Amino acid sequence: MRRMIIGVTIAAIALIALAFALGDGDGDGSGALPAGDPVRGQTLFEQRCAACHGTDAEGTTQGPPLVHPFYRPGHHADGAFLIAVRRGVTPHHWNFGPMPAIPDLSEQAIADITRYVRGLQEAAGIR
């Protein structure tokens, strides 16, 4: 158990360090994604994410729900979505397999998807 806790802690530290190393990608140093459009985000989410995360981001047998307190902005900032898409994700909250990187999504597309997911979270009272 202790080894697992240490592993999770190291993984969390590595994710934070990676977020700082990657920055926000637009070069302004703000640490934020560009402004996202939730309407475009919904279309992109349905095309690229829903197969694993569900049509309303409620999760499936293939991937976790994104409308969940684990993914609230205070726990996983918007930049974490960018990192997840760019680098893939090693499971640390759920017992799903790893999420592969999705290299062909632009930073704007990721921002649009993130804004859409944040809107679903807000509607569900997750802030």
Secondary structure, 3 states (H helix, E strand, C coil): CHHHHHHHHHHHHHHHHHHHHHCCCCCCCCCCCCCCCHHHHHHHHHHHCHHHHCCCCCCCCCCCCCCCHHHCCCCCCHHHHHHHHHHCECCCCCCCCCECCCCCCCHHHHHHHHHHHHHHHHHCCCC
